[in-house]
């Protein structure tokens, strides 16, 4: 691994501004945290030399053209661009950018896409046979356009091909992805120091969801189901069995389960467990409560149930989760 990591970030007309500046800022802060030794050299590369107009209207100046990058890059970061249509955001796939990514990727140590930049990696054939993520709003497009790619719209980022390929979720998740790259290069301590400089709420690992439980479910067409979801969030320690919830809705249990699943995309038991795990995560991140207290407050009942739920849903233990994501003094 080189002492100086040359990071080349692709820029092109319409590119999302934060997808470029977010990673660049993380690498710049990592340089500040290493006592004068600058481990990262960040350069912007574009189709042509000069100014590139971003999606925000802000212009960026390229350091070099695509043709000038050659095979000297260590890390290639590929942001994305999207167009708004009647159906919602649609990832823009520029053939010139795709061709350059395809030609450059074999010569670099790793490639990372940011947000809808995953569509460019997929078009270049880099994601075939692999799992990838992207911004939730274009995940269906990515899956439809590239059936050889296993699209997971939930994680913050996905690491594949033994660390050679990374795909990140949208907008602020570019910071999480970049911090993970820093952690791989320079260690967790440096990455956490950068996270503190960014005043990030917490440094999230890739497996964490892009959304909280309420945000991850679409608004129900039935107002009574939305009201029930709000009630569940405020009464996690109550009896939230399907039978109890059906009784609250004055529906038969079978009919209630069918309606709830149709409206939320999850069965009552799965939805309730996800909401309780999210509450437990918040408590583990922000308090020193004992695990038994966390389990009780989140409605999971016992420490044993808390452990089982975390292993099943997050593939970790509550204690390990707290050590990694605690945001205040232990």
C-alpha positions as CSV (number, residue, x, y, z in Angstrom):
1,X,0.0,0.0,0.0
2,X,1.5,3.4,-0.9
3,X,2.4,5.9,1.7
4,X,0.4,8.5,-0.1
5,X,-3.0,7.4,-1.4
6,X,-3.8,9.2,-4.6
7,X,-7.6,9.6,-4.6
8,X,-9.2,10.6,-7.9
9,X,-12.8,11.8,-7.8
10,X,-14.7,11.9,-11.1
11,X,-16.5,15.1,-11.9
12,X,-18.8,15.7,-14.9
13,X,-21.7,18.0,-15.8
14,X,-24.6,17.7,-13.3
15,X,-22.6,15.7,-10.7
16,X,-24.1,15.9,-7.2
17,X,-22.0,18.5,-5.4
18,X,-21.9,16.8,-1.9
19,X,-20.9,13.5,-3.5
20,X,-17.7,15.2,-4.5
21,X,-17.0,17.6,-1.7
22,X,-18.0,15.2,1.1
23,X,-15.4,12.6,0.4
24,X,-12.8,15.3,-0.4
25,X,-13.4,16.9,3.0
26,X,-13.0,13.6,4.8
27,X,-9.7,12.9,3.2
28,X,-8.5,16.4,3.9
29,X,-9.4,16.1,7.6
30,X,-7.6,12.7,7.7
31,X,-4.5,14.6,6.5
32,X,-4.8,17.0,9.4
33,X,-5.1,14.2,11.9
34,X,-1.7,12.6,10.9
35,X,0.9,15.0,12.3
36,X,2.0,16.7,9.1
37,X,2.2,13.6,6.9
38,X,-0.5,13.9,4.3
39,X,-1.6,10.3,3.5
40,X,-4.1,11.5,0.8
41,X,-3.6,13.4,-2.4
42,X,-7.1,14.3,-3.7
43,X,-7.6,15.3,-7.4
44,X,-10.7,16.0,-9.4
45,X,-10.7,14.5,-12.9
46,X,-13.2,15.4,-15.6
47,X,-13.9,14.7,-19.3
48,X,-12.2,18.0,-20.2
49,X,-10.0,20.5,-18.3
50,X,-11.6,23.5,-16.6
51,X,-14.8,24.2,-14.8
52,X,-17.6,21.7,-14.4
53,X,-21.1,22.8,-13.4
54,X,-22.5,20.6,-10.6
55,X,-26.2,19.9,-9.8
56,X,-26.2,22.7,-7.3
57,X,-25.0,25.2,-9.9
58,X,-21.6,25.5,-8.1
59,X,-18.7,25.1,-10.5
60,X,-15.7,22.9,-9.7
61,X,-12.3,23.1,-11.4
62,X,-10.7,19.9,-12.5
63,X,-7.1,19.1,-11.7
64,X,-6.7,16.9,-14.7
65,X,-8.7,15.3,-17.5
66,X,-9.8,11.7,-17.6
67,X,-7.1,11.0,-20.2
68,X,-4.4,12.3,-17.9
69,X,-5.3,10.1,-14.9
70,X,-3.5,7.0,-16.4
71,X,-2.8,4.1,-14.0
72,X,-1.3,6.1,-11.1
73,X,-4.5,6.3,-8.9
74,X,-4.8,4.4,-5.7
75,X,-8.6,5.0,-5.2
76,X,-11.2,6.0,-7.7
77,X,-14.3,7.7,-6.3
78,X,-17.3,7.8,-8.7
79,X,-20.1,10.2,-7.7
80,X,-23.4,10.3,-9.5
81,X,-25.9,12.5,-11.2
82,X,-29.7,12.3,-11.4
83,X,-32.5,13.8,-13.4
84,X,-35.9,14.5,-12.0
85,X,-38.7,12.9,-14.0
86,X,-42.5,12.4,-13.4
87,X,-41.6,9.0,-11.9
88,X,-39.0,10.5,-9.5
89,X,-35.2,10.7,-9.6
90,X,-33.5,8.8,-12.5
91,X,-29.8,8.1,-12.4
92,X,-27.9,9.6,-15.3
93,X,-25.6,7.2,-17.1
94,X,-23.1,9.1,-19.2
95,X,-21.4,6.8,-21.7
96,X,-18.1,8.8,-21.7
97,X,-17.9,8.4,-17.9
98,X,-18.8,4.8,-18.0
99,X,-16.1,4.0,-20.6
100,X,-13.5,5.8,-18.6
101,X,-14.4,4.0,-15.3
102,X,-14.3,0.7,-17.2
103,X,-10.8,1.4,-18.6
104,X,-9.4,2.9,-15.3
105,X,-10.8,0.4,-12.7
106,X,-8.4,-2.4,-13.5
107,X,-5.4,-0.1,-12.7
108,X,-6.5,1.1,-9.3
109,X,-6.5,-0.6,-5.9
110,X,-10.1,0.1,-5.2
111,X,-13.2,1.8,-6.7
112,X,-15.9,3.4,-4.7
113,X,-19.2,4.8,-5.9
114,X,-21.2,7.5,-4.1
115,X,-25.0,7.6,-4.2
116,X,-26.2,7.0,-7.8
117,X,-22.7,6.6,-9.0
118,X,-23.3,2.9,-8.5
119,X,-25.2,3.0,-11.8
120,X,-22.0,4.1,-13.5
121,X,-20.1,1.2,-11.9
122,X,-22.8,-1.2,-12.9
123,X,-22.9,0.0,-16.5
124,X,-19.1,-0.5,-16.6
125,X,-19.7,-4.2,-15.6
126,X,-17.9,-3.9,-12.3
127,X,-20.8,-5.0,-10.1
128,X,-22.0,-8.1,-12.0
129,X,-22.4,-11.0,-9.6
130,X,-21.9,-8.8,-6.6
131,X,-24.1,-7.0,-4.0
132,X,-24.3,-3.3,-4.2
133,X,-26.3,-0.4,-2.8
134,X,-27.3,3.1,-4.0
135,X,-29.6,5.8,-3.1
136,X,-33.0,4.3,-2.1
137,X,-34.9,6.3,-4.8
138,X,-33.0,4.7,-7.7
139,X,-32.5,1.2,-6.3
140,X,-35.3,-0.2,-8.4
141,X,-33.8,1.3,-11.5
142,X,-30.4,-0.2,-10.7
143,X,-32.0,-3.6,-10.2
144,X,-34.1,-3.4,-13.4
145,X,-31.2,-2.1,-15.6
146,X,-28.6,-4.6,-14.2
147,X,-30.2,-7.9,-13.3
148,X,-26.7,-9.5,-12.7
149,X,-26.3,-7.1,-9.7
150,X,-27.8,-7.9,-6.3
151,X,-29.2,-4.6,-5.2
152,X,-29.7,-4.0,-1.5
153,X,-31.3,-0.6,-1.0
154,X,-31.0,-0.6,2.8
155,X,-27.3,-0.4,3.9
156,X,-25.2,2.8,4.3
157,X,-22.5,1.2,2.1
158,X,-21.5,-2.2,0.8
159,X,-17.9,-3.6,0.6
160,X,-17.3,-6.2,-2.1
161,X,-14.6,-8.1,-3.9
162,X,-12.3,-8.3,-0.9
163,X,-12.4,-4.5,-0.5
164,X,-11.8,-3.6,-4.1
165,X,-15.3,-2.4,-4.7
166,X,-17.4,-0.1,-2.5
167,X,-20.9,1.3,-3.2
168,X,-22.5,3.9,-1.0
169,X,-26.0,5.1,-0.3
170,X,-27.1,8.6,-0.9
171,X,-26.3,12.2,0.2
172,X,-24.7,12.3,3.7
173,X,-23.8,8.6,3.5
174,X,-20.8,9.7,1.4
175,X,-19.2,10.7,4.7
176,X,-19.8,7.2,6.2
177,X,-18.3,5.5,3.2
178,X,-15.3,7.9,3.1
179,X,-14.7,7.3,6.8
180,X,-14.7,3.6,6.2
181,X,-12.1,4.0,3.6
182,X,-10.0,6.0,6.0
183,X,-10.4,3.4,8.7
184,X,-9.2,0.7,6.2
185,X,-6.1,2.8,5.3
186,X,-5.2,4.5,8.6
187,X,-7.1,2.7,11.3
188,X,-10.3,3.2,13.3
189,X,-8.7,5.8,15.7
190,X,-8.0,8.2,12.8
191,X,-11.4,7.7,11.3
192,X,-13.1,8.4,14.6
193,X,-11.0,11.5,15.0
194,X,-12.2,12.7,11.6
195,X,-15.8,11.9,12.5
196,X,-15.4,14.1,15.6
197,X,-14.1,17.0,13.5
198,X,-17.1,16.6,11.2
199,X,-19.4,16.7,14.3
200,X,-21.1,13.6,13.0
201,X,-23.8,12.2,15.2
202,X,-22.1,8.8,15.1
203,X,-19.8,6.9,12.8
204,X,-22.1,4.3,11.2
205,X,-20.9,1.0,9.9
206,X,-22.1,-0.2,6.5
207,X,-24.8,-2.6,7.7
208,X,-26.8,0.2,9.3
209,X,-30.0,1.1,7.5
210,X,-30.3,4.3,5.4
211,X,-33.6,4.9,7.3
212,X,-35.2,4.7,10.7
213,X,-38.2,2.4,10.9
214,X,-40.9,5.1,10.4
215,X,-39.0,6.6,7.4
216,X,-38.3,3.3,5.8
217,X,-42.0,2.5,5.4
218,X,-44.2,4.4,2.9
219,X,-47.1,6.4,4.2
220,X,-50.1,4.2,4.4
221,X,-53.2,5.0,2.4
222,X,-55.3,4.3,5.5
223,X,-55.1,7.0,8.1
224,X,-55.9,4.6,10.9
225,X,-52.8,2.5,10.0
226,X,-50.6,5.6,10.1
227,X,-52.1,6.5,13.5
228,X,-51.4,3.0,14.7
229,X,-47.8,3.2,13.7
230,X,-47.4,6.5,15.6
231,X,-49.1,4.9,18.6
232,X,-46.7,1.9,18.4
233,X,-43.7,4.2,18.4
234,X,-44.9,5.8,21.6
235,X,-45.9,2.6,23.4
236,X,-43.1,0.1,22.7
237,X,-43.4,-1.4,26.2
238,X,-47.1,-2.2,25.7
239,X,-48.6,-5.5,24.5
240,X,-48.0,-5.1,20.7
241,X,-49.0,-8.6,19.7
242,X,-51.0,-8.9,16.5
243,X,-54.0,-9.9,18.6
244,X,-53.7,-6.8,20.8
245,X,-53.2,-4.5,17.8
246,X,-56.1,-6.0,15.9
247,X,-58.3,-5.5,19.0
248,X,-57.2,-1.8,19.1
249,X,-58.2,-1.5,15.4
250,X,-61.5,-3.4,16.0
251,X,-60.6,-5.8,13.3
252,X,-60.2,-9.6,13.3
253,X,-56.6,-10.7,13.7
254,X,-56.4,-12.2,10.3
255,X,-57.9,-9.2,8.5
256,X,-55.7,-6.8,10.5
257,X,-52.5,-8.7,9.6
258,X,-53.5,-8.6,5.9
259,X,-54.3,-4.9,6.0
260,X,-51.2,-3.9,8.0
261,X,-48.8,-5.9,5.8
262,X,-50.3,-4.4,2.6
263,X,-50.1,-0.9,4.0
264,X,-46.6,-1.0,5.6
265,X,-44.8,-3.7,3.7
266,X,-44.1,-5.7,6.8
267,X,-46.1,-8.0,9.1
268,X,-47.1,-6.7,12.5
269,X,-44.5,-8.8,14.4
270,X,-41.7,-7.9,12.1
271,X,-42.6,-4.2,12.2
272,X,-42.9,-4.1,16.0
273,X,-39.5,-5.9,16.4
274,X,-37.8,-3.5,14.0
275,X,-39.3,-0.5,15.9
276,X,-38.1,-1.9,19.3
277,X,-34.6,-2.7,18.0
278,X,-34.3,0.9,16.7
279,X,-35.4,2.2,20.1
280,X,-32.8,-0.1,21.8
281,X,-30.1,1.2,19.4
282,X,-30.8,4.8,20.3
283,X,-30.6,4.0,24.0
284,X,-27.3,2.1,23.5
285,X,-25.9,5.0,21.5
286,X,-26.9,7.8,23.9
287,X,-27.2,6.4,27.5
288,X,-25.4,4.2,30.0
289,X,-28.5,2.2,30.9
290,X,-27.8,-1.4,31.8
291,X,-28.9,-3.9,29.1
292,X,-31.9,-5.0,31.2
293,X,-33.1,-1.4,31.3
294,X,-32.6,-0.9,27.6
295,X,-34.5,-4.1,26.9
296,X,-37.4,-3.1,29.1
297,X,-37.6,0.5,27.8
298,X,-37.6,-0.7,24.2
299,X,-40.3,-3.3,24.9
300,X,-38.0,-6.3,24.3
301,X,-38.6,-7.5,27.9
302,X,-35.3,-9.2,28.9
303,X,-31.6,-9.1,28.2
304,X,-31.9,-12.5,26.5
305,X,-34.6,-11.2,24.1
306,X,-32.5,-8.1,23.4
307,X,-29.5,-10.3,22.5
308,X,-31.5,-12.6,20.3
309,X,-33.1,-9.7,18.4
310,X,-29.7,-7.9,17.8
311,X,-28.1,-11.1,16.6
312,X,-31.0,-11.8,14.3
313,X,-31.4,-8.3,12.9
314,X,-27.9,-6.7,13.2
315,X,-25.6,-9.7,13.4
316,X,-23.9,-8.3,16.5
317,X,-24.5,-8.1,20.3
318,X,-25.9,-5.1,22.2
319,X,-22.6,-4.6,24.0
320,X,-20.6,-4.7,20.8
321,X,-23.0,-2.2,19.2
322,X,-22.7,0.2,22.2
323,X,-18.9,0.0,22.1
324,X,-18.8,1.0,18.4
325,X,-21.6,3.6,18.3
326,X,-21.6,5.2,21.8
327,X,-21.8,8.9,21.2
328,X,-21.1,10.2,24.7
329,X,-18.9,9.3,27.7
330,X,-19.1,5.6,28.6
